[in-house]
Amino acid sequence: TIQSQGEYFVVSDEGKVLEKISYNRDDLYNVKGVDMSEYKIGDNLKNDNAESVKTLTQVTKAIDETDFTGVTLIDLSDVYNIKITYQNRVEIKCGTYVELAHKLKYARAILNEKIKPTEYGTLDVSSSHTSENAIFSPKHEEILPTSSDTSSEDNTEG
């Protein structure tokens, strides 16, 4: 699903809007950062969203390819700074989609071996494809937008 202005849109892998729903389905990726205000069911995403759609395709392909589970949000607000939230507790900074599958494999290894299931924070793997380097910055609360954060995000996404 792609979240835009308080609504959720189900979009095919090819970028076609299939359905508009009022809630996020658990079996679909929740995506933020793609403007959907002008789209109706049956429309194809294009033009101003071309880079976001291309990036989204690369991200979902890398997630599926690596069997990376636990994704609760894909943030494409900046396609050159992709963020993937894992289990609503760890924000994974991926940078661009270059070598994203490698970055996700590396992130999964760190999540499984070094970060406790009770820890929250940010894991930066944006340069791990060149240096096998990652930085974890712990936080003490869940990475979920508050209702006031969601409202302000929705207003700026147009």
DRENTI-831259 format. One record per atom (N, C-alpha, C, O, CB): residue number from 1; x, y, z; residue in one letter. Coordinates in steps of 0.05 Angstrom, whole numbers. Glycine has a CB too. Example, Ala and Ser with C-alpha at 12.3 -4.5 7.8 and 13.67 -1.06 7.14 Angstrom:
! residues 2
     n        u        v        w   res
     1      264     -114      156     A
     1      246      -90      156     A
     1      264      -66      156     A
     1      285      -66      169     A
     1      226      -89      181     A
     2      257      -45      142     S
     2      273      -21      143     S
     2      258        1      157     S
     2      268       23      161     S
     2      282      -12      114     S
***
This chain:
! residues 158
     n        u        v        w   res
     1       17      -24        0     T
     1        0        0        0     T
     1       18       25        0     T
     1       40       25       10     T
     1      -19        0       24     T
     2        7       46      -12     I
     2       21       72      -11     I
     2        2       90        5     I
     2      -21       93       -1     I
     2       26       83      -40     I
     3       13      102       26     Q
     3       -2      120       43     Q
     3        1      148       33     Q
     3       23      158       28     Q
     3        8      118       73     Q
     4      -22      162       29     S
     4      -22      189       20     S
     4      -46      203       31     S
     4      -69      194       26     S
     4      -20      191      -11     S
     5      -42      225       45     Q
     5      -63      242       56     Q
     5      -85      226       71     Q
     5     -109      230       67     Q
     5      -76      257       33     Q
     6      -76      207       88     G
     6      -94      193      105     G
     6     -108      169       92     G
     6     -124      156      105     G
     6     -114      211      116     G
     7     -102      164       67     E
     7     -114      141       53     E
     7      -92      122       44     E
     7      -68      129       43     E
     7     -130      151       28     E
     8     -100       98       38     Y
     8      -81       77       29     Y
     8      -89       68        1     Y
     8     -113       64       -4     Y
     8      -80       54       49     Y
     9      -69       66      -16     F
     9      -74       57      -44     F
     9      -59       31      -48     F
     9      -35       29      -42     F
     9      -65       79      -64     F
    10      -73       11      -59     V
    10      -60      -14      -67     V
    10      -51      -10      -96     V
    10      -67       -4     -113     V
    10      -80      -39      -64     V
    11      -25      -15     -100     V
    11      -13      -10     -127     V
    11        2      -36     -135     V
    11       15      -48     -119     V
    11        7       14     -126     V
    12       -2      -43     -161     S
    12       11      -67     -171     S
    12       41      -62     -175     S
    12       50      -40     -173     S
    12       -1      -75     -198     S
    13       56      -84     -179     D
    13       85      -82     -184     D
    13       91      -65     -209     D
    13      112      -52     -210     D
    13       97     -109     -188     D
    14       72      -63     -227     E
    14       76      -47     -252     E
    14       68      -18     -248     E
    14       71       -2     -266     E
    14       59      -59     -274     E
    15       58      -11     -224     G
    15       51       16     -218     G
    15       22       24     -224     G
    15       16       48     -228     G
    15       69       34     -233     G
    16        4        5     -226     K
    16      -24       10     -231     K
    16      -39       11     -205     K
    16      -36       -6     -188     K
    16      -36      -11     -250     K
    17      -56       32     -201     V
    17      -72       35     -177     V
    17      -95       15     -179     V
    17     -112       16     -196     V
    17      -83       64     -174     V
    18      -95       -5     -160     L
    18     -115      -26     -161     L
    18     -139      -20     -143     L
    18     -161      -28     -149     L
    18     -102      -52     -152     L
    19     -134       -7     -120     E
    19     -154       -4     -100     E
    19     -147       19      -81     E
    19     -124       24      -76     E
    19     -158      -31      -85     E
    20     -168       32      -70     K
    20     -164       52      -49     K
    20     -178       42      -24     K
    20     -202       35      -25     K
    20     -175       80      -58     K
    21     -163       40       -2     I
    21     -174       30       23     I
    21     -169       50       45     I
    21     -152       67       43     I
    21     -162        2       30     I
    22     -184       47       67     S
    22     -182       66       89     S
    22     -163       57      111     S
    22     -161       71      132     S
    22     -209       72      100     S
    23     -151       34      108     Y
    23     -133       23      128     Y
    23     -110        8      114     Y
    23     -112        2       90     Y
    23     -148        4      148     Y
    24      -89        3      129     N
    24      -66      -11      117     N
    24      -70      -41      122     N
    24      -75      -50      145     N
    24      -39       -1      130     N
    25      -68      -56      101     R
    25      -70      -86      103     R
    25      -43      -97      111     R
    25      -22      -88      101     R
    25      -80      -98       76     R
    26      -43     -117      129     D
    26      -18     -129      139     D
    26       -3     -144      117     D
    26       21     -148      120     D
    26      -25     -147      161     D
    27      -17     -152       96     D
    27       -3     -168       76     D
    27       10     -151       54     D
    27       21     -162       35     D
    27      -23     -187       63     D
    28        9     -125       57     L
    28       21     -107       37     L
    28       41      -89       51     L
    28       40      -83       75     L
    28       -1      -90       23     L
    29       61      -79       35     Y
    29       80      -60       46     Y
    29       67      -33       49     Y
    29       53      -24       31     Y
    29      105      -58       27     Y
    30       72      -20       71     N
    30       63        8       75     N
    30       85       26       65     N
    30      108       26       75     N
    30       56       13      106     N
    31       78       43       46     V
    31       98       60       33     V
    31       90       89       37     V
    31       67       97       34     V
    31      100       54        2     V
    32      110      106       44     K
    32      106      134       49     K
    32      124      149       29     K
    32      146      141       23     K
    32      112      142       79     K
    33      114      172       20     G
    33      131      189        3     G
    33      124      190      -26     G
    33      139      201      -42     G
    33      159      181        7     G
    34      102      177      -34     V
    34       93      178      -62     V
    34       67      193      -62     V
    34       47      185      -49     V
    34       90      149      -74     V
    35       65      215      -77     D
    35       41      232      -78     D
    35       20      218      -94     D
    35       23      213     -118     D
    35       47      260      -89     D
    36       -3      212      -82     M
    36      -25      198      -95     M
    36      -49      215      -99     M
    36      -70      204     -108     M
    36      -32      173      -79     M
    37      -48      240      -94     S
    37      -72      257      -93     S
    37      -86      259     -120     S
    37     -111      264     -120     S
    37      -64      285      -85     S
    38      -73      255     -142     E
    38      -85      258     -169     E
    38      -94      232     -181     E
    38     -104      231     -203     E
    38      -66      272     -187     E
    39      -90      210     -167     Y
    39      -95      183     -179     Y
    39     -122      171     -171     Y
    39     -132      175     -149     Y
    39      -73      164     -171     Y
    40     -133      157     -191     K
    40     -158      142     -186     K
    40     -152      112     -192     K
    40     -132      106     -204     K
    40     -181      153     -205     K
    41     -171       95     -184     I
    41     -168       66     -189     I
    41     -166       62     -220     I
    41     -182       73     -235     I
    41     -192       50     -178     I
    42     -146       46     -228     G
    42     -142       41     -256     G
    42     -120       58     -268     G
    42     -109       51     -290     G
    42     -167       45     -271     G
    43     -112       80     -255     D
    43      -91       97     -266     D
    43      -64       84     -262     D
    43      -60       67     -244     D
    43      -91      125     -251     D
    44      -45       91     -280     N
    44      -17       82     -277     N
    44       -1      105     -265     N
    44       -5      128     -273     N
    44       -6       73     -304     N
    45       16       99     -246     L
    45       34      119     -235     L
    45       54      127     -256     L
    45       66      110     -269     L
    45       48      109     -209     L
    46       59      153     -259     K
    46       78      162     -279     K
    46       87      190     -273     K
    46       82      201     -252     K
    46       65      161     -307     K
    47      101      202     -292     N
    47      111      229     -292     N
    47      125      237     -266     N
    47      147      229     -261     N
    47       88      248     -297     N
    48      112      253     -250     D
    48      124      264     -225     D
    48      132      242     -206     D
    48      149      246     -188     D
    48      106      284     -212     D
    49      119      219     -208     N
    49      125      197     -189     N
    49      144      176     -202     N
    49      148      155     -190     N
    49      100      184     -181     N
    50      154      181     -226     A
    50      170      161     -240     A
    50      193      151     -224     A
    50      198      127     -222     A
    50      180      172     -267     A
    51      208      169     -212     E
    51      232      161     -196     E
    51      223      145     -171     E
    51      236      126     -163     E
    51      248      185     -188     E
    52      202      154     -158     S
    52      192      140     -134     S
    52      182      112     -141     S
    52      187       93     -126     S
    52      169      156     -121     S
    53      168      110     -164     V
    53      157       83     -172     V
    53      181       65     -179     V
    53      180       41     -171     V
    53      138       86     -196     V
    54      201       75     -193     K
    54      224       59     -200     K
    54      238       50     -174     K
    54      246       27     -172     K
    54      244       75     -218     K
    55      241       68     -155     T
    55      255       62     -130     T
    55      238       42     -114     T
    55      249       23     -103     T
    55      259       88     -113     T
    56      212       46     -113     L
    56      194       27      -99     L
    56      197       -1     -111     L
    56      198      -20      -96     L
    56      165       37     -100     L
    57      197       -3     -137     T
    57      200      -29     -150     T
    57      227      -42     -142     T
    57      227      -66     -136     T
    57      199      -26     -181     T
    58      248      -26     -142     Q
    58      275      -37     -134     Q
    58      275      -46     -104     Q
    58      286      -66      -97     Q
    58      296      -16     -139     Q
    59      262      -30      -87     V
    59      261      -36      -59     V
    59      245      -62      -53     V
    59      255      -80      -39     V
    59      249      -13      -43     V
    60      221      -64      -65     T
    60      205      -88      -60     T
    60      219     -112      -72     T
    60      217     -134      -61     T
    60      177      -84      -72     T
    61      232     -109      -94     K
    61      247     -131     -107     K
    61      269     -141      -88     K
    61      272     -165      -83     K
    61      259     -123     -134     K
    62      284     -122      -76     A
    62      306     -129      -58     A
    62      295     -142      -32     A
    62      307     -161      -22     A
    62      322     -104      -51     A
    63      272     -132      -22     I
    63      260     -144        2     I
    63      252     -173       -4     I
    63      257     -191       12     I
    63      236     -127       11     I
    64      239     -176      -26     D
    64      229     -203      -33     D
    64      253     -222      -39     D
    64      252     -245      -31     D
    64      211     -202      -58     D
    65      272     -212      -53     E
    65      296     -228      -61     E
    65      311     -238      -36     E
    65      322     -261      -37     E
    65      315     -211      -78     E
    66      312     -222      -16     T
    66      328     -229        8     T
    66      310     -241       30     T
    66      320     -248       52     T
    66      342     -205       19     T
    67      285     -245       25     D
    67      266     -255       45     D
    67      268     -238       71     D
    67      266     -249       93     D
    67      271     -284       51     D
    68      270     -212       68     F
    68      272     -194       91     F
    68      244     -190      102     F
    68      228     -176       90     F
    68      286     -167       83     F
    69      239     -202      125     T
    69      212     -200      137     T
    69      212     -179      159     T
    69      233     -170      169     T
    69      203     -227      148     T
    70      189     -171      168     G
    70      186     -152      190     G
    70      185     -123      181     G
    70      187     -105      198     G
    70      209     -156      209     G
    71      182     -118      155     V
    71      181      -90      145     V
    71      154      -78      152     V
    71      133      -89      144     V
    71      186      -89      114     V
    72      154      -56      166     T
    72      129      -43      173     T
    72      125      -16      158     T
    72      103       -6      158     T
    72      128      -38      203     T
    73      147       -6      146     L
    73      144       19      131     L
    73      168       22      112     L
    73      191       16      119     L
    73      142       44      149     L
    74      162       30       87     I
    74      182       38       68     I
    74      179       68       64     I
    74      158       77       54     I
    74      180       22       41     I
    75      199       84       70     D
    75      197      113       68     D
    75      213      122       43     D
    75      238      120       43     D
    75      207      127       94     D
    76      199      131       23     L
    76      211      141       -2     L
    76      208      171       -4     L
    76      209      182      -26     L
    76      199      127      -26     L
    77      205      185       18     S
    77      203      214       18     S
    77      227      227        4     S
    77      225      247       -9     S
    77      201      226       46     S
    78      250      214        6     D
    78      275      221       -8     D
    78      286      196      -20     D
    78      297      179       -6     D
    78      296      235       11     D
    79      284      193      -47     V
    79      292      168      -60     V
    79      322      163      -58     V
    79      331      141      -65     V
    79      283      168      -89     V
    80      337      183      -50     Y
    80      366      180      -47     Y
    80      373      174      -18     Y
    80      397      170      -11     Y
    80      381      205      -56     Y
    81      353      172       -1     N
    81      356      165       27     N
    81      333      147       36     N
    81      317      155       52     N
    81      358      191       45     N
    82      333      123       25     I
    82      311      104       30     I
    82      313       95       59     I
    82      335       90       69     I
    82      313       80       11     I
    83      290       94       72     K
    83      288       85      100     K
    83      268       62      101     K
    83      246       65       91     K
    83      281      108      120     K
    84      275       41      115     I
    84      257       18      118     I
    84      255       14      148     I
    84      275       10      162     I
    84      268       -7      104     I
    85      230       14      158     T
    85      226        9      187     T
    85      220      -20      191     T
    85      204      -32      177     T
    85      202       27      197     T
    86      235      -31      210     Y
    86      233      -60      217     Y
    86      219      -63      243     Y
    86      228      -53      264     Y
    86      262      -72      218     Y
    87      197      -78      243     Q
    87      182      -84      267     Q
    87      174      -59      284     Q
    87      173      -61      309     Q
    87      197     -103      285     Q
    88      170      -37      271     N
    88      164      -12      285     N
    88      184       -4      307     N
    88      177       10      325     N
    88      136      -14      298     N
    89      209      -14      304     R
    89      228       -8      325     R
    89      255        0      315     R
    89      270       13      329     R
    89      231      -31      344     R
    90      263       -8      291     V
    90      289       -1      280     V
    90      285       11      252     V
    90      275       -2      234     V
    90      308      -26      279     V
    91      294       36      250     E
    91      294       49      224     E
    91      320       42      210     E
    91      342       49      221     E
    91      289       80      226     E
    92      319       30      187     I
    92      343       23      172     I
    92      347       43      150     I
    92      331       46      132     I
    92      341       -6      160     I
    93      369       58      152     K
    93      377       78      132     K
    93      393       64      110     K
    93      414       53      115     K
    93      393      102      144     K
    94      382       63       86     C
    94      394       48       64     C
    94      408       65       43     C
    94      423       55       26     C
    94      373       32       50     C
    95      405       91       44     G
    95      415      108       22     G
    95      400      103       -3     G
    95      375      102       -2     G
    95      446      102       18     G
    96      413       99      -25     T
    96      400       94      -51     T
    96      394       64      -54     T
    96      402       48      -36     T
    96      417      104      -75     T
    97      381       57      -76     Y
    97      375       28      -80     Y
    97      399       13      -92     Y
    97      397      -11      -97     Y
    97      352       26      -98     Y
    98      422       26      -96     V
    98      446       12     -106     V
    98      454       -9      -86     V
    98      458       -3      -62     V
    98      469       32     -111     V
    99      457      -34      -95     E
    99      465      -56      -77     E
    99      446      -60      -53     E
    99      455      -68      -32     E
    99      493      -53      -68     E
   100      421      -53      -57     L
   100      402      -55      -35     L
   100      399      -83      -23     L
   100      397      -86        1     L
   100      375      -44      -43     L
   101      399     -103      -40     A
   101      397     -130      -30     A
   101      420     -137      -11     A
   101      416     -149       10     A
   101      397     -151      -53     A
   102      444     -128      -18     H
   102      467     -132       -1     H
   102      464     -117       26     H
   102      469     -128       47     H
   102      494     -123      -15     H
   103      454      -92       24     K
   103      450      -76       48     K
   103      430      -90       67     K
   103      433      -90       91     K
   103      440      -48       41     K
   104      408     -101       55     L
   104      388     -114       71     L
   104      398     -139       84     L
   104      391     -145      107     L
   104      363     -119       54     L
   105      414     -155       69     K
   105      426     -179       81     K
   105      444     -172      104     K
   105      443     -185      125     K
   105      442     -195       59     K
   106      459     -151      101     Y
   106      477     -141      122     Y
   106      461     -132      146     Y
   106      467     -138      169     Y
   106      495     -119      112     Y
   107      439     -116      141     A
   107      422     -106      162     A
   107      409     -130      177     A
   107      408     -129      202     A
   107      400      -88      151     A
   108      400     -150      163     R
   108      387     -173      176     R
   108      407     -187      194     R
   108      400     -195      216     R
   108      376     -192      155     R
   109      432     -190      185     A
   109      452     -204      201     A
   109      457     -188      227     A
   109      458     -200      249     A
   109      479     -206      186     A
   110      458     -162      225     I
   110      462     -145      249     I
   110      437     -146      267     I
   110      440     -149      292     I
   110      467     -116      241     I
   111      413     -145      255     L
   111      389     -147      271     L
   111      387     -174      286     L
   111      379     -174      309     L
   111      364     -144      253     L
   112      395     -195      273     N
   112      394     -221      285     N
   112      416     -227      306     N
   112      412     -241      326     N
   112      395     -242      264     N
   113      439     -215      302     E
   113      463     -222      318     E
   113      470     -201      339     E
   113      482     -208      360     E
   113      486     -227      301     E
   114      464     -176      334     K
   114      475     -155      351     K
   114      454     -137      364     K
   114      460     -125      385     K
   114      494     -137      336     K
   115      430     -135      353     I
   115      410     -118      364     I
   115      389     -135      378     I
   115      377     -153      365     I
   115      397     -100      342     I
   116      384     -130      403     K
   116      365     -145      418     K
   116      337     -140      409     K
   116      331     -118      399     K
   116      368     -139      449     K
   117      319     -160      411     P
   117      291     -156      402     P
   117      276     -135      417     P
   117      254     -127      409     P
   117      276     -182      405     P
   118      287     -125      439     T
   118      274     -104      455     T
   118      286      -77      450     T
   118      277      -57      461     T
   118      277     -111      485     T
   119      306      -75      432     E
   119      320      -50      427     E
   119      306      -34      404     E
   119      295      -46      385     E
   119      349      -54      420     E
   120      307       -8      407     Y
   120      296       10      387     Y
   120      319       28      378     Y
   120      338       33      393     Y
   120      272       27      398     Y
   121      317       38      353     G
   121      337       56      343     G
   121      339       58      313     G
   121      321       50      299     G
   121      364       49      355     G
   122      362       68      304     T
   122      368       72      276     T
   122      392       56      268     T
   122      413       58      282     T
   122      371      102      269     T
   123      390       41      247     L
   123      413       25      237     L
   123      420       36      209     L
   123      404       34      190     L
   123      406       -5      235     L
   124      443       48      207     D
   124      452       60      181     D
   124      470       40      167     D
   124      492       35      175     D
   124      467       87      186     D
   125      459       29      145     V
   125      475       11      128     V
   125      479       23      100     V
   125      486        9       81     V
   125      460      -16      125     V
   126      476       49       98     S
   126      477       62       72     S
   126      504       59       57     S
   126      505       60       33     S
   126      472       92       75     S
   127      526       55       72     S
   127      552       51       59     S
   127      563       23       62     S
   127      586       18       57     S
   127      572       71       70     S
   128      546        5       72     S
   128      556      -23       77     S
   128      563      -38       51     S
   128      578      -57       53     S
   128      535      -38       92     S
   129      553      -29       28     H
   129      560      -43        3     H
   129      589      -37       -5     H
   129      599      -52      -22     H
   129      541      -34      -19     H
   130      601      -17        6     T
   130      629      -11        0     T
   130      648      -16       22     T
   130      672      -20       18     T
   130      631       18       -9     T
   131      638      -17       47     S
   131      657      -19       70     S
   131      649      -38       92     S
   131      663      -40      112     S
   131      661        8       82     S
   132      627      -53       88     E
   132      618      -71      110     E
   132      617      -56      136     E
   132      625      -66      157     E
   132      636      -96      112     E
   133      606      -32      135     N
   133      604      -15      159     N
   133      575       -9      164     N
   133      560       -3      146     N
   133      621       10      155     N
   134      567      -10      189     A
   134      540       -2      197     A
   134      542       12      224     A
   134      559        6      241     A
   134      521      -27      198     A
   135      523       30      229     I
   135      522       44      254     I
   135      494       41      266     I
   135      475       48      253     I
   135      530       75      251     I
   136      493       32      291     F
   136      467       30      305     F
   136      466       51      326     F
   136      484       53      343     F
   136      463        2      317     F
   137      446       68      325     S
   137      441       89      345     S
   137      416       82      360     S
   137      394       84      350     S
   137      439      117      332     S
   138      419       73      386     P
   138      396       65      401     P
   138      377       88      408     P
   138      387      111      412     P
   138      404       51      426     P
   139      352       82      410     K
   139      332      101      420     K
   139      315       87      441     K
   139      319       62      444     K
   139      313      113      397     K
   140      298      101      455     H
   140      284       88      476     H
   140      254       86      472     H
   140      239       79      490     H
   140      289      103      501     H
   141      244       92      448     E
   141      216       90      443     E
   141      211       79      415     E
   141      228       78      398     E
   141      202      117      446     E
   142      186       70      411     E
   142      177       59      386     E
   142      179       79      364     E
   142      174      103      368     E
   142      149       47      388     E
   143      186       71      340     I
   143      188       89      317     I
   143      161       89      303     I
   143      158       77      281     I
   143      211       80      298     I
   144      142      102      315     L
   144      115      105      303     L
   144      108      134      303     L
   144      113      148      322     L
   144       94       88      318     L
   145       96      144      281     P
   145       88      172      281     P
   145       64      176      300     P
   145       46      158      301     P
   145       80      182      252     P
   146       63      198      314     T
   146       40      204      330     T
   146       18      215      312     T
   146       24      220      288     T
   146       47      225      353     T
   147       -6      217      322     S
   147      -27      227      304     S
   147      -22      255      294     S
   147      -29      261      272     S
   147      -54      226      320     S
   148       -9      272      310     S
   148       -2      299      301     S
   148       20      298      280     S
   148       20      314      261     S
   148        6      317      324     S
   149       39      279      282     D
   149       60      276      262     D
   149       47      267      236     D
   149       55      277      215     D
   149       81      255      271     D
   150       29      248      237     T
   150       16      238      213     T
   150        1      260      199     T
   150        2      262      174     T
   150       -3      215      220     T
   151      -13      277      214     S
   151      -28      299      201     S
   151       -9      318      187     S
   151      -15      326      164     S
   151      -44      314      222     S
   152       13      326      200     S
   152       31      345      187     S
   152       45      332      163     S
   152       50      346      143     S
   152       51      355      207     S
   153       51      306      164     E
   153       63      292      141     E
   153       43      292      118     E
   153       51      297       95     E
   153       71      263      149     E
   154       18      286      124     D
   154       -2      285      102     D
   154       -5      312       89     D
   154       -9      313       64     D
   154      -29      275      113     D
   155       -3      334      104     N
   155       -6      360       92     N
   155       17      368       75     N
   155       14      385       57     N
   155      -10      380      114     N
   156       41      357       80     T
   156       64      365       65     T
   156       70      347       41     T
   156       88      352       26     T
   156       88      365       83     T
   157       54      326       38     E
   157       59      306       17     E
   157       47      315      -10     E
   157       48      298      -28     E
   157       49      279       24     E
   158       37      338      -13     G
   158       23      344      -38     G
   158       40      360      -55     G
   158       31      368      -77     G
   158       -3      359      -33     G
***
